Amino acid sequence: MTYQEAKYATSMATTALAAVIYAVRVRALKAEGYFDGTDGMVLTGRAILILIAVIVVAGILGQILLAIATAISGNTPDMDEDERDKLIDLKAMNWAFSIFGFGLLAALIALALGHPAFAVFHYIIYAMIAAGLCADMIRIWLHRRGF
Amino acid sequence: MAKGTISNNIRRLRFDAGEMTQKDLAAKVGVTRQTIVAIEAAKYAPSLELAFQIAHAFGVPLNEVFWWDAD
């Protein structure tokens, strides 16, 4: 596995881990009725903001740990990005936008069908996370394939 | 638009240049070794600028490094 592939795999792992922990925690809080009541959406908004912050911080920490582990292992990988990496990024982002677009559309359809706002907000957030994970998977696949 | 393939001579040119490694070539033209691997295997078509840089690194004209085959 090249450094670039390890970088994307680390990003996937940290995002997936943060999302799973969030889902478990929010599910428990929801069962306790934490998000019910008049300020339910305020608390939902705060929970989602915390999730985004955790994903960003966990991603940065993951990349720092990967760089340290690589340096300790004595390897000198190509850490710079070149034109192929940028094209791979662009292709992955196109896919991510499409996946997120479908997720957003599905969430709006769910809202129109009468799903509660709490659930619809989470459909959107999970679509965003799924798009990010798919983008990283596509990056790894394109790196392995050549382009 | 006619679909063809871009082939290259990079492996032979590296051999002629005293078994220049992919890493050395990558460092000369400022890309990663993986990009050279992908170009050499004809899995990635480089930009015109990078193609010229590769030809320059070997000291040969562009058409001695890359050519286009109509399918």
Backbone of each chain as ProteinMPNN parsed JSONL, in Angstrom:
{"seq_chain_A": "MTYQEAKYATSMATTALAAVIYAVRVRALKAEGYFDGTDGMVLTGRAILILIAVIVVAGILGQILLAIATAISGNTPDMDEDERDKLIDLKAMNWAFSIFGFGLLAALIALALGHPAFAVFHYIIYAMIAAGLCADMIRIWLHRRGF", "coords_chain_A": {"N_chain_A": [[0.843, -1.199, 0.0], [0.606, 2.163, -0.936], [1.734, 5.433, 0.261], [-0.2, 7.365, -0.312], [-2.507, 5.793, -0.64], [-2.678, 4.712, 1.922], [-3.197, 7.039, 3.275], [-5.785, 7.718, 2.379], [-7.164, 5.465, 3.272], [-6.856, 5.748, 6.021], [-8.289, 8.089, 6.421], [-10.833, 7.176, 5.731], [-11.219, 5.275, 7.753], [-11.168, 6.827, 10.143], [-13.329, 8.561, 9.72], [-15.462, 6.731, 9.453], [-15.37, 5.497, 11.956], [-15.919, 7.659, 13.705], [-18.493, 8.268, 12.812], [-19.92, 5.936, 13.41], [-19.684, 5.805, 16.214], [-21.033, 8.16, 16.829], [-23.602, 7.545, 15.81], [-24.398, 5.427, 17.479], [-24.376, 6.697, 19.983], [-26.229, 8.81, 19.603], [-28.507, 7.367, 19.038], [-28.97, 6.132, 21.499], [-29.431, 8.402, 23.085], [-31.689, 9.406, 21.839], [-33.516, 7.399, 22.387], [-33.781, 7.841, 25.07], [-35.236, 10.093, 25.007], [-34.041, 12.55, 24.699], [-33.919, 14.254, 22.491], [-36.469, 15.074, 22.159], [-39.244, 17.343, 22.549], [-39.474, 21.007, 22.735], [-36.991, 22.203, 22.219], [-35.723, 20.319, 20.727], [-34.715, 20.279, 18.058], [-32.718, 22.171, 18.238], [-30.899, 20.899, 19.893], [-30.357, 18.738, 18.244], [-29.086, 20.015, 16.127], [-26.796, 20.924, 17.464], [-25.636, 18.465, 18.147], [-25.03, 17.453, 15.612], [-23.215, 19.369, 14.72], [-21.168, 18.906, 16.532], [-20.49, 16.322, 15.734], [-19.442, 16.848, 13.137], [-17.229, 18.435, 13.82], [-15.785, 16.555, 15.3], [-15.23, 14.644, 13.325], [-13.55, 16.132, 11.641], [-11.379, 16.781, 13.371], [-10.581, 14.185, 14.159], [-9.819, 13.212, 11.684], [-7.606, 14.857, 11.083], [-5.895, 14.158, 13.208], [-5.561, 11.449, 12.612], [-4.142, 11.599, 10.183], [-1.802, 12.814, 11.082], [-0.821, 10.851, 12.83], [-0.405, 8.805, 10.981], [1.627, 9.935, 9.398], [3.638, 10.084, 11.319], [3.951, 7.357, 11.949], [4.841, 6.432, 9.473], [7.252, 7.81, 9.23], [8.652, 6.711, 11.389], [8.849, 4.076, 10.544], [10.839, 4.252, 8.717], [10.54, 4.504, 6.012], [10.563, 6.402, 2.954], [8.243, 7.813, 1.599], [6.467, 9.095, -1.366], [5.159, 12.047, -0.67], [4.122, 14.225, -1.837], [1.618, 15.747, -3.936], [0.715, 15.065, -7.277], [-0.097, 15.712, -10.789], [-1.705, 13.514, -11.506], [-2.765, 12.66, -9.064], [-4.348, 14.878, -8.529], [-6.233, 14.723, -10.577], [-7.411, 12.294, -9.946], [-8.528, 12.986, -7.505], [-10.396, 14.87, -8.371], [-12.122, 13.28, -9.911], [-13.08, 11.562, -7.917], [-14.353, 13.428, -6.291], [-16.397, 14.244, -7.98], [-17.964, 11.937, -8.012], [-18.595, 11.868, -5.302], [-20.158, 14.182, -5.023], [-22.341, 13.449, -6.591], [-23.326, 11.215, -5.181], [-23.963, 12.415, -2.73], [-25.874, 14.185, -3.655], [-27.947, 12.45, -4.471], [-28.539, 11.392, -1.963], [-29.425, 13.678, -0.619], [-31.681, 14.267, -2.121], [-33.181, 11.974, -1.591], [-33.573, 12.375, 1.136], [-35.152, 14.68, 1.091], [-37.387, 13.692, -0.19], [-38.188, 11.889, 1.747], [-38.827, 13.704, 3.751], [-41.004, 14.965, 2.558], [-42.717, 12.849, 2.577], [-43.415, 12.719, 5.151], [-41.575, 12.07, 7.168], [-39.957, 12.645, 10.326], [-38.291, 15.781, 11.144], [-35.914, 15.46, 12.57], [-35.021, 12.918, 11.787], [-34.719, 13.358, 9.034], [-32.667, 15.302, 8.923], [-30.606, 13.705, 9.797], [-30.516, 11.812, 7.747], [-29.46, 13.379, 5.752], [-26.952, 14.053, 6.826], [-25.805, 11.488, 7.034], [-25.76, 10.838, 4.347], [-23.853, 12.623, 3.486], [-21.617, 11.661, 4.863], [-21.458, 9.097, 3.766], [-20.924, 9.799, 1.127], [-18.39, 10.922, 1.413], [-16.932, 8.682, 2.307], [-17.237, 6.97, 0.102], [-15.911, 8.502, -1.804], [-13.271, 8.353, -0.88], [-12.884, 5.595, -1.152], [-13.062, 5.355, -3.938], [-10.854, 6.872, -4.646], [-8.755, 5.244, -3.671], [-9.175, 2.979, -5.257], [-8.785, 4.041, -7.872], [-6.133, 4.841, -7.648], [-4.876, 2.368, -7.367], [-5.532, 1.181, -9.777], [-4.274, 2.754, -11.616], [-5.277, 4.948, -13.111]], "CA_chain_A": [[0.0, 0.0, 0.0], [1.4, 3.397, -1.01], [1.394, 6.415, 1.291], [-1.472, 7.997, -0.687], [-3.584, 4.838, -0.333], [-2.78, 4.65, 3.385], [-3.809, 8.306, 3.69], [-7.227, 7.627, 2.136], [-7.697, 4.412, 4.152], [-6.916, 6.346, 7.362], [-9.408, 9.036, 6.397], [-12.059, 6.366, 5.771], [-11.343, 4.632, 9.069], [-11.508, 7.82, 11.176], [-14.69, 9.046, 9.449], [-16.407, 5.651, 9.759], [-15.368, 5.307, 13.413], [-16.644, 8.794, 14.311], [-19.915, 8.156, 12.455], [-20.521, 4.807, 14.152], [-19.794, 6.217, 17.627], [-22.108, 9.161, 16.868], [-24.893, 6.873, 15.592], [-24.723, 4.659, 18.692], [-24.65, 7.654, 21.066], [-27.473, 9.546, 19.308], [-29.601, 6.397, 19.16], [-29.246, 5.969, 22.932], [-30.032, 9.653, 23.575], [-33.034, 9.495, 21.253], [-34.358, 6.458, 23.146], [-34.046, 8.46, 26.376], [-36.103, 11.252, 24.796], [-33.213, 13.766, 24.78], [-34.183, 15.151, 21.361], [-37.889, 15.42, 22.118], [-39.539, 18.64, 23.174], [-39.405, 22.196, 21.875], [-35.617, 22.508, 21.791], [-35.17, 19.091, 20.13], [-33.931, 20.571, 16.858], [-31.508, 22.896, 18.668], [-29.984, 19.859, 20.386], [-29.946, 17.971, 17.061], [-28.092, 20.851, 15.427], [-25.55, 20.893, 18.248], [-25.06, 17.114, 18.024], [-24.461, 17.33, 14.262], [-22.012, 20.218, 14.683], [-20.123, 18.181, 17.284], [-20.047, 15.223, 14.857], [-18.587, 17.403, 12.071], [-15.966, 18.827, 14.456], [-15.058, 15.321, 15.671], [-14.724, 14.038, 12.081], [-12.418, 16.948, 11.17], [-10.253, 16.614, 14.299], [-10.118, 12.786, 14.055], [-9.129, 13.102, 10.388], [-6.288, 15.501, 11.201], [-5.08, 13.307, 14.097], [-5.242, 10.229, 11.862], [-3.077, 11.905, 9.211], [-0.566, 13.066, 11.84], [-0.342, 9.539, 13.295], [0.092, 8.079, 9.803], [2.923, 10.529, 9.028], [4.608, 9.676, 12.351], [4.205, 5.912, 11.763], [5.631, 6.284, 8.248], [8.605, 8.293, 9.528], [9.279, 5.731, 12.289], [9.149, 2.848, 9.789], [12.057, 4.489, 7.93], [10.233, 4.66, 4.584], [10.507, 7.78, 2.461], [7.243, 7.779, 0.522], [6.125, 10.329, -2.071], [4.042, 12.667, 0.049], [3.588, 15.329, -2.643], [0.565, 15.414, -4.89], [1.024, 15.486, -8.64], [-1.288, 15.922, -11.634], [-2.573, 12.328, -11.478], [-3.495, 12.714, -7.784], [-5.38, 15.921, -8.628], [-7.304, 14.205, -11.439], [-8.099, 11.258, -9.159], [-9.32, 13.746, -6.538], [-11.508, 15.477, -9.096], [-13.058, 12.204, -10.263], [-13.686, 11.103, -6.66], [-15.262, 14.483, -5.835], [-17.588, 14.172, -8.841], [-18.777, 10.834, -7.478], [-19.084, 12.258, -3.97], [-21.263, 15.135, -5.21], [-23.497, 12.696, -7.104], [-23.868, 10.394, -4.087], [-24.59, 13.323, -1.774], [-27.076, 14.698, -4.32], [-28.995, 11.422, -4.355], [-28.891, 11.327, -0.537], [-30.209, 14.88, -0.308], [-32.983, 14.088, -2.78], [-33.902, 10.947, -0.82], [-33.967, 12.997, 2.405], [-36.277, 15.597, 0.812], [-38.562, 12.839, -0.459], [-38.592, 11.378, 3.064], [-39.482, 14.829, 4.44], [-42.305, 15.134, 1.914], [-43.558, 11.703, 2.953], [-43.818, 12.869, 6.542], [-40.586, 11.672, 8.168], [-39.67, 13.778, 11.213], [-37.117, 16.6, 10.781], [-34.729, 14.856, 13.211], [-34.559, 11.821, 10.924], [-34.299, 13.91, 7.736], [-31.343, 15.895, 9.143], [-29.621, 12.614, 9.878], [-30.349, 11.228, 6.404], [-28.555, 14.281, 5.015], [-25.607, 13.89, 7.395], [-25.275, 10.168, 6.651], [-25.461, 10.905, 2.903], [-22.58, 13.347, 3.396], [-20.574, 10.748, 5.325], [-21.356, 8.036, 2.753], [-20.257, 10.388, -0.042], [-16.965, 11.041, 1.763], [-16.344, 7.333, 2.347], [-17.177, 6.485, -1.288], [-14.854, 9.26, -2.494], [-11.985, 7.758, -0.479], [-12.799, 4.259, -1.782], [-12.788, 5.573, -5.368], [-9.455, 7.329, -4.738], [-7.889, 4.072, -3.503], [-9.362, 2.137, -6.439], [-8.129, 4.675, -9.02], [-4.682, 4.782, -7.413], [-4.42, 0.988, -7.625], [-5.742, 0.87, -11.185], [-3.412, 3.61, -12.423], [-6.126, 6.143, -13.165]], "C_chain_A": [[0.883, 1.255, 0.0], [0.946, 4.371, 0.09], [0.037, 7.064, 0.999], [-2.649, 7.087, -0.328], [-3.8, 4.74, 1.173], [-3.481, 5.898, 3.919], [-5.336, 8.234, 3.526], [-7.873, 6.577, 3.045], [-7.837, 4.95, 5.582], [-8.097, 7.305, 7.464], [-10.744, 8.292, 6.494], [-12.295, 5.803, 7.162], [-11.774, 5.637, 10.128], [-12.94, 8.333, 10.985], [-15.72, 7.984, 9.853], [-16.521, 5.451, 11.271], [-16.176, 6.412, 14.103], [-18.143, 8.669, 14.037], [-20.599, 7.046, 13.244], [-20.722, 5.185, 15.624], [-20.95, 7.22, 17.774], [-23.475, 8.483, 16.769], [-25.336, 6.125, 16.851], [-25.158, 5.604, 19.814], [-26.0, 8.364, 20.851], [-28.68, 8.625, 19.439], [-30.007, 6.215, 20.627], [-29.935, 7.212, 23.488], [-31.471, 9.804, 23.077], [-34.007, 8.594, 22.03], [-34.72, 7.027, 24.524], [-34.948, 9.689, 26.253], [-35.374, 12.58, 24.834], [-33.566, 14.771, 23.687], [-35.673, 15.506, 21.22], [-38.095, 16.801, 22.756], [-39.269, 19.787, 22.231], [-37.992, 22.493, 21.389], [-34.921, 21.271, 21.183], [-34.287, 19.361, 18.937], [-32.655, 21.336, 17.176], [-30.454, 21.879, 19.113], [-29.475, 18.994, 19.23], [-28.852, 18.724, 16.302], [-26.758, 20.825, 16.144], [-24.843, 19.543, 18.09], [-24.381, 16.946, 16.657], [-23.197, 18.178, 14.139], [-20.854, 19.541, 15.409], [-19.582, 17.038, 16.423], [-19.091, 15.74, 13.788], [-17.223, 17.786, 12.65], [-15.131, 17.597, 14.783], [-14.466, 14.665, 14.422], [-13.489, 14.801, 11.583], [-11.194, 16.709, 12.052], [-9.689, 15.188, 14.208], [-9.355, 12.572, 12.749], [-7.729, 13.682, 10.467], [-5.367, 14.639, 12.07], [-4.644, 12.03, 13.387], [-4.101, 10.46, 10.893], [-1.745, 12.158, 9.914], [0.033, 11.735, 12.297], [0.23, 8.723, 12.144], [1.472, 8.601, 9.401], [3.999, 10.11, 10.019], [4.976, 8.205, 12.156], [5.077, 5.668, 10.537], [7.077, 6.703, 8.503], [9.352, 7.292, 10.406], [9.689, 4.48, 11.516], [10.38, 3.009, 8.888], [11.805, 4.614, 6.44], [10.267, 6.143, 4.208], [9.536, 7.819, 1.276], [7.091, 9.133, -0.17], [4.93, 10.937, -1.366], [3.407, 13.78, -0.774], [2.49, 14.828, -3.573], [0.992, 15.877, -6.273], [-0.258, 15.549, -9.461], [-2.242, 14.733, -11.607], [-3.406, 12.31, -10.185], [-4.639, 13.732, -7.867], [-6.546, 15.448, -9.493], [-8.114, 13.136, -10.713], [-9.031, 11.928, -8.141], [-10.578, 14.317, -7.184], [-12.577, 14.441, -9.433], [-13.808, 11.73, -9.01], [-14.692, 12.139, -6.154], [-16.536, 14.507, -6.674], [-18.534, 13.092, -8.343], [-19.4, 11.227, -6.144], [-20.267, 13.218, -4.097], [-22.518, 14.413, -5.68], [-24.154, 11.903, -5.978], [-24.59, 11.28, -3.07], [-25.894, 13.895, -2.349], [-28.231, 13.724, -4.213], [-29.485, 11.324, -2.904], [-29.788, 12.48, -0.139], [-31.622, 14.763, -0.885], [-33.837, 13.08, -2.001], [-34.403, 11.53, 0.502], [-35.164, 13.918, 2.197], [-37.56, 14.817, 0.519], [-39.11, 12.297, 0.866], [-39.347, 12.452, 3.847], [-40.895, 15.035, 3.884], [-43.269, 14.011, 2.287], [-43.922, 11.703, 4.437], [-42.834, 12.369, 7.585], [-40.264, 12.871, 9.062], [-38.366, 14.491, 10.81], [-35.826, 16.016, 11.36], [-34.133, 13.776, 12.309], [-34.016, 12.371, 9.608], [-32.917, 14.565, 7.847], [-30.268, 14.8, 9.153], [-29.449, 11.889, 8.547], [-29.326, 12.069, 5.621], [-27.11, 14.1, 5.51], [-25.002, 12.543, 6.989], [-24.99, 10.109, 5.152], [-24.113, 11.59, 2.696], [-21.421, 12.42, 3.781], [-20.362, 9.632, 4.292], [-20.632, 8.547, 1.51], [-18.755, 10.502, 0.205], [-16.263, 9.693, 1.749], [-16.203, 6.775, 0.927], [-16.065, 7.195, -2.053], [-13.482, 8.673, -2.15], [-11.789, 6.374, -1.105], [-12.444, 4.389, -3.259], [-11.34, 6.031, -5.558], [-8.496, 6.136, -4.643], [-7.957, 3.193, -4.757], [-8.634, 2.729, -7.648], [-6.613, 4.664, -8.867], [-4.145, 3.407, -7.76], [-4.499, 0.657, -9.107], [-4.778, 1.646, -12.08], [-4.069, 4.966, -12.608], [-7.55, 5.714, -13.45]], "O_chain_A": [[1.786, 1.392, 0.825], [-0.073, 4.164, 0.748], [-0.768, 7.289, 1.903], [-3.655, 7.542, 0.216], [-4.934, 4.69, 1.65], [-4.25, 5.833, 4.878], [-6.083, 8.637, 4.417], [-8.988, 6.769, 3.53], [-8.812, 4.648, 6.27], [-8.812, 7.326, 8.466], [-11.653, 8.699, 7.217], [-13.408, 5.842, 7.686], [-12.655, 5.339, 10.934], [-13.674, 8.517, 11.956], [-16.717, 8.29, 10.506], [-17.615, 5.26, 11.803], [-17.006, 6.139, 14.97], [-18.965, 8.93, 14.916], [-21.734, 7.207, 13.693], [-21.775, 4.928, 16.207], [-21.738, 7.141, 18.716], [-24.39, 8.794, 17.532], [-26.503, 6.183, 17.239], [-26.152, 5.366, 20.501], [-26.8, 8.502, 21.776], [-29.745, 9.044, 19.892], [-31.189, 6.153, 20.964], [-30.892, 7.112, 24.256], [-32.35, 10.268, 23.803], [-35.15, 8.966, 22.293], [-35.787, 6.751, 25.072], [-35.372, 10.26, 27.258], [-36.003, 13.628, 24.985], [-33.523, 15.982, 23.908], [-36.069, 16.165, 20.259], [-37.204, 17.334, 23.418], [-38.885, 19.587, 21.078], [-37.809, 22.98, 20.273], [-33.693, 21.196, 21.137], [-33.225, 18.753, 18.799], [-31.642, 21.188, 16.493], [-29.279, 21.984, 18.76], [-28.32, 18.568, 19.224], [-27.842, 18.15, 15.895], [-25.708, 20.716, 15.51], [-23.625, 19.479, 17.923], [-23.297, 16.37, 16.559], [-22.22, 17.752, 13.524], [-19.709, 19.595, 14.962], [-18.374, 16.804, 16.379], [-18.041, 15.14, 13.555], [-16.187, 17.498, 12.051], [-13.919, 17.588, 14.572], [-13.332, 14.185, 14.452], [-12.507, 14.193, 11.158], [-10.1, 16.463, 11.546], [-8.473, 15.0, 14.184], [-8.366, 11.841, 12.713], [-6.773, 13.079, 9.979], [-4.208, 14.412, 11.721], [-3.508, 11.582, 13.537], [-3.197, 9.633, 10.781], [-0.688, 11.77, 9.414], [1.238, 11.512, 12.172], [1.234, 8.03, 12.308], [2.375, 7.821, 9.102], [5.13, 9.815, 9.632], [6.152, 7.842, 12.192], [5.95, 4.8, 10.555], [8.013, 6.041, 8.054], [10.542, 7.049, 10.202], [10.736, 3.89, 11.785], [10.901, 2.027, 8.36], [12.746, 4.809, 5.672], [10.03, 7.016, 5.043], [9.946, 7.854, 0.116], [7.514, 10.168, 0.346], [3.819, 10.413, -1.448], [2.304, 14.235, -0.47], [2.443, 13.654, -3.941], [1.564, 16.957, -6.424], [-1.361, 15.455, -8.921], [-3.458, 14.915, -11.676], [-4.594, 11.989, -10.206], [-5.736, 13.5, -7.36], [-7.705, 15.732, -9.19], [-9.337, 13.072, -10.842], [-10.167, 11.498, -7.943], [-11.672, 14.255, -6.622], [-13.773, 14.682, -9.266], [-15.021, 11.524, -9.045], [-15.756, 11.78, -5.649], [-17.624, 14.758, -6.154], [-19.744, 13.298, -8.261], [-20.573, 10.957, -5.887], [-21.256, 13.091, -3.376], [-23.624, 14.717, -5.231], [-25.376, 11.911, -5.831], [-25.681, 10.949, -2.606], [-26.882, 14.065, -1.634], [-29.358, 14.112, -3.904], [-30.682, 11.192, -2.649], [-30.775, 12.304, 0.575], [-32.611, 15.106, -0.238], [-35.03, 13.287, -1.778], [-35.513, 11.226, 0.941], [-36.083, 13.943, 3.016], [-38.656, 15.212, 0.916], [-40.321, 12.249, 1.082], [-40.349, 12.177, 4.508], [-41.848, 15.25, 4.633], [-44.484, 14.203, 2.308], [-44.632, 10.821, 4.92], [-43.187, 12.247, 8.758], [-40.299, 14.007, 8.591], [-37.469, 13.89, 10.22], [-34.775, 16.068, 10.722], [-32.923, 13.72, 12.092], [-32.982, 11.916, 9.118], [-32.086, 14.399, 6.954], [-29.182, 14.959, 8.594], [-28.36, 11.401, 8.246], [-28.455, 11.538, 4.931], [-26.176, 14.008, 4.714], [-23.823, 12.469, 6.642], [-24.074, 9.405, 4.727], [-23.328, 11.188, 1.836], [-20.385, 12.395, 3.118], [-19.226, 9.27, 3.984], [-19.83, 7.832, 0.91], [-17.948, 10.214, -0.679], [-15.146, 9.568, 1.247], [-15.18, 6.181, 0.588], [-15.36, 6.578, -2.851], [-12.633, 8.516, -3.027], [-10.689, 6.021, -1.53], [-11.625, 3.629, -3.775], [-10.678, 5.627, -6.515], [-7.551, 6.025, -5.424], [-6.933, 2.725, -5.255], [-7.945, 2.009, -8.369], [-5.89, 4.496, -9.848], [-3.085, 3.286, -8.375], [-3.647, -0.056, -9.638], [-4.502, 1.218, -13.2], [-3.482, 6.002, -12.297], [-8.443, 6.557, -13.54]]}, "seq_chain_B": "MAKGTISNNIRRLRFDAGEMTQKDLAAKVGVTRQTIVAIEAAKYAPSLELAFQIAHAFGVPLNEVFWWDAD", "coords_chain_B": {"N_chain_B": [[-15.544, 11.04, -32.0], [-12.359, 9.689, -32.737], [-11.227, 6.833, -31.021], [-8.312, 6.006, -29.488], [-5.146, 4.591, -28.447], [-2.615, 5.714, -26.247], [0.664, 5.029, -26.52], [3.917, 4.196, -25.195], [7.513, 4.583, -24.897], [8.923, 4.45, -22.604], [10.047, 2.537, -20.858], [12.109, 1.359, -22.403], [13.651, 3.61, -22.942], [14.479, 4.292, -20.391], [16.088, 2.13, -19.855], [18.06, 2.525, -21.804], [19.13, 4.805, -20.771], [21.0, 4.046, -18.908], [19.749, 2.192, -17.128], [17.949, 3.796, -15.673], [16.079, 4.448, -12.766], [12.535, 4.179, -11.958], [11.933, 5.837, -9.909], [13.97, 7.736, -10.008], [13.409, 8.961, -12.46], [10.893, 9.956, -11.863], [11.564, 11.824, -9.891], [13.048, 13.595, -11.452], [11.147, 14.729, -13.152], [9.291, 15.661, -11.426], [7.05, 14.236, -10.313], [5.116, 11.611, -8.659], [6.41, 8.28, -8.011], [4.489, 6.377, -8.506], [2.944, 7.557, -10.458], [4.652, 7.528, -12.66], [4.845, 4.76, -12.96], [2.185, 4.205, -13.693], [2.004, 5.653, -16.099], [3.954, 4.387, -17.648], [2.825, 1.861, -17.88], [0.837, 2.442, -19.569], [-1.579, 3.171, -18.448], [-2.287, 5.596, -17.642], [-2.626, 8.673, -19.204], [-0.366, 11.184, -19.608], [-0.293, 14.779, -18.896], [0.228, 17.273, -21.44], [2.342, 18.916, -20.789], [3.749, 17.402, -18.855], [4.428, 15.24, -20.436], [6.205, 16.447, -22.238], [8.183, 17.136, -20.417], [9.098, 14.621, -19.622], [10.145, 13.673, -22.037], [12.157, 15.555, -22.332], [13.73, 14.906, -20.138], [14.907, 12.576, -21.005], [16.225, 13.532, -23.143], [15.258, 13.461, -25.757], [13.106, 13.858, -28.696], [9.548, 14.491, -28.325], [7.94, 12.691, -29.8], [9.413, 10.409, -29.808], [9.059, 9.303, -27.423], [6.314, 9.129, -26.784], [3.476, 7.924, -28.582], [0.577, 7.78, -30.679], [-1.831, 5.309, -31.129], [-4.198, 4.439, -33.439], [-7.201, 2.729, -32.893]], "CA_chain_B": [[-14.083, 11.201, -31.939], [-11.656, 8.406, -32.82], [-10.658, 6.421, -29.733], [-7.078, 5.25, -29.685], [-4.376, 4.429, -27.21], [-1.307, 6.382, -26.233], [1.708, 4.088, -26.091], [5.178, 4.897, -24.893], [8.806, 3.896, -24.942], [9.659, 4.881, -21.4], [10.853, 1.44, -20.303], [13.337, 1.225, -23.197], [14.451, 4.826, -22.754], [15.115, 4.195, -19.054], [17.156, 1.142, -20.012], [19.128, 3.187, -22.57], [19.73, 5.844, -19.914], [21.748, 3.376, -17.834], [18.792, 1.609, -16.171], [17.404, 4.835, -14.783], [14.923, 3.89, -12.037], [11.286, 4.951, -12.057], [12.01, 6.853, -8.861], [14.843, 8.802, -10.524], [12.657, 9.684, -13.497], [9.823, 10.693, -11.166], [12.186, 12.983, -9.238], [13.475, 14.535, -12.501], [10.012, 15.448, -13.748], [8.464, 16.21, -10.339], [5.804, 13.507, -10.01], [5.368, 10.457, -7.794], [6.816, 7.072, -8.735], [3.264, 5.696, -8.934], [2.502, 8.174, -11.719], [5.527, 6.98, -13.712], [4.407, 3.364, -13.137], [0.912, 4.232, -14.432], [2.265, 6.123, -17.475], [4.713, 3.328, -18.322], [1.9, 0.755, -18.165], [-0.194, 3.026, -20.441], [-2.854, 3.257, -17.733], [-2.554, 7.019, -17.44], [-2.061, 9.54, -20.246], [0.074, 12.402, -18.901], [-0.593, 16.074, -19.522], [1.21, 17.619, -22.478], [3.517, 19.483, -20.106], [4.518, 16.309, -18.257], [4.987, 14.453, -21.547], [7.397, 17.181, -22.711], [9.211, 17.041, -19.366], [9.661, 13.266, -19.685], [10.994, 13.641, -23.24], [13.33, 16.388, -22.018], [14.575, 14.16, -19.193], [15.674, 11.597, -21.785], [16.938, 14.25, -24.197], [14.759, 13.026, -27.063], [11.848, 14.534, -29.025], [8.337, 13.92, -27.718], [7.399, 11.543, -30.556], [10.21, 9.194, -29.555], [8.612, 8.771, -26.123], [4.881, 8.806, -26.865], [2.807, 7.951, -29.882], [-0.848, 7.448, -30.59], [-2.264, 4.223, -32.013], [-5.643, 4.41, -33.695], [-7.703, 1.338, -32.767]], "C_chain_B": [[-13.418, 9.834, -31.946], [-11.009, 8.072, -31.476], [-9.41, 5.594, -30.001], [-6.36, 5.061, -28.368], [-3.041, 5.159, -27.352], [-0.293, 5.384, -25.689], [2.993, 4.86, -25.828], [6.367, 3.95, -24.866], [9.584, 4.072, -23.649], [10.553, 3.773, -20.845], [12.185, 1.302, -21.051], [14.259, 2.434, -22.993], [15.145, 4.83, -21.388], [16.285, 3.234, -19.125], [18.352, 1.783, -20.727], [19.84, 4.252, -21.739], [20.418, 5.208, -18.71], [20.859, 2.832, -16.738], [18.332, 2.65, -15.142], [16.177, 4.251, -14.064], [13.689, 4.774, -12.242], [11.309, 6.095, -11.043], [12.862, 8.038, -9.331], [14.105, 9.649, -11.561], [11.572, 10.544, -12.849], [10.386, 11.961, -10.522], [12.586, 14.035, -10.276], [12.317, 15.363, -13.046], [9.011, 15.944, -12.696], [7.111, 15.56, -10.156], [6.144, 12.343, -9.079], [5.765, 9.244, -8.654], [5.593, 6.328, -9.275], [2.748, 6.266, -10.262], [3.351, 7.663, -12.881], [5.132, 5.533, -14.011], [3.147, 3.33, -14.007], [1.122, 4.671, -15.884], [2.943, 5.009, -18.274], [3.803, 2.158, -18.721], [0.75, 1.21, -19.065], [-1.576, 3.046, -19.777], [-3.246, 4.713, -17.508], [-1.866, 7.822, -18.541], [-1.657, 10.858, -19.59], [-0.379, 13.671, -19.613], [0.501, 16.355, -20.549], [2.499, 18.131, -21.843], [4.395, 18.372, -19.514], [5.154, 15.442, -19.347], [6.255, 15.122, -22.082], [8.54, 17.07, -21.688], [9.89, 15.674, -19.403], [10.597, 13.157, -20.897], [12.282, 14.416, -22.987], [14.293, 15.646, -21.079], [15.43, 13.122, -19.912], [16.471, 12.262, -22.914], [16.526, 13.813, -25.595], [13.489, 13.808, -27.4], [10.639, 13.781, -28.474], [7.858, 12.659, -28.448], [8.274, 10.29, -30.447], [9.799, 8.547, -28.23], [7.163, 8.297, -26.215], [4.415, 8.787, -28.308], [1.385, 7.452, -29.699], [-1.184, 6.365, -31.605], [-3.768, 4.315, -32.183], [-6.11, 2.962, -33.613], [-8.515, 0.947, -33.992]], "O_chain_B": [[-13.858, 8.923, -31.246], [-10.335, 8.906, -30.871], [-9.479, 4.573, -30.686], [-6.908, 5.341, -27.302], [-2.438, 5.207, -28.424], [-0.384, 4.953, -24.539], [3.126, 6.027, -26.197], [6.241, 2.727, -24.82], [10.795, 3.855, -23.623], [11.677, 4.031, -20.415], [13.243, 1.149, -20.44], [15.477, 2.295, -22.886], [16.268, 5.317, -21.258], [17.34, 3.476, -18.539], [19.5, 1.611, -20.317], [21.008, 4.56, -21.976], [20.414, 5.775, -17.617], [21.163, 2.982, -15.554], [18.329, 2.414, -13.934], [15.33, 3.625, -14.702], [13.785, 5.936, -12.638], [10.773, 7.175, -11.292], [12.521, 9.195, -9.085], [14.166, 10.878, -11.543], [11.358, 11.695, -13.23], [9.778, 13.029, -10.592], [12.477, 15.233, -10.015], [12.477, 16.541, -13.363], [8.007, 16.571, -13.035], [6.126, 16.242, -9.876], [7.309, 12.117, -8.752], [5.491, 9.196, -9.853], [5.642, 5.729, -10.349], [2.185, 5.54, -11.082], [2.829, 7.397, -13.964], [5.089, 5.124, -15.171], [3.049, 2.531, -14.939], [0.494, 4.13, -16.794], [2.568, 4.723, -19.411], [3.992, 1.546, -19.772], [-0.196, 0.458, -19.297], [-2.603, 2.952, -20.449], [-4.403, 5.016, -17.219], [-0.668, 7.667, -18.777], [-2.512, 11.575, -19.071], [-0.792, 13.641, -20.772], [1.568, 15.742, -20.52], [3.599, 17.82, -22.298], [5.618, 18.394, -19.65], [6.281, 14.969, -19.196], [7.254, 14.453, -22.346], [9.706, 16.928, -22.055], [11.105, 15.573, -19.236], [11.698, 12.617, -20.795], [13.365, 13.984, -23.383], [15.512, 15.749, -21.216], [16.545, 12.823, -19.482], [17.297, 11.616, -23.559], [17.347, 13.797, -26.512], [12.854, 14.365, -26.504], [10.71, 12.584, -28.197], [7.43, 11.69, -27.821], [7.901, 9.229, -30.947], [10.143, 7.398, -27.953], [6.832, 7.196, -25.775], [4.906, 9.544, -29.145], [1.046, 6.8, -28.712], [-0.864, 6.485, -32.788], [-4.522, 4.276, -31.211], [-5.49, 2.072, -34.193], [-9.015, -0.175, -34.069]]}, "name": "protein", "num_of_chains": 2, "seq": "MTYQEAKYATSMATTALAAVIYAVRVRALKAEGYFDGTDGMVLTGRAILILIAVIVVAGILGQILLAIATAISGNTPDMDEDERDKLIDLKAMNWAFSIFGFGLLAALIALALGHPAFAVFHYIIYAMIAAGLCADMIRIWLHRRGFMAKGTISNNIRRLRFDAGEMTQKDLAAKVGVTRQTIVAIEAAKYAPSLELAFQIAHAFGVPLNEVFWWDAD"}
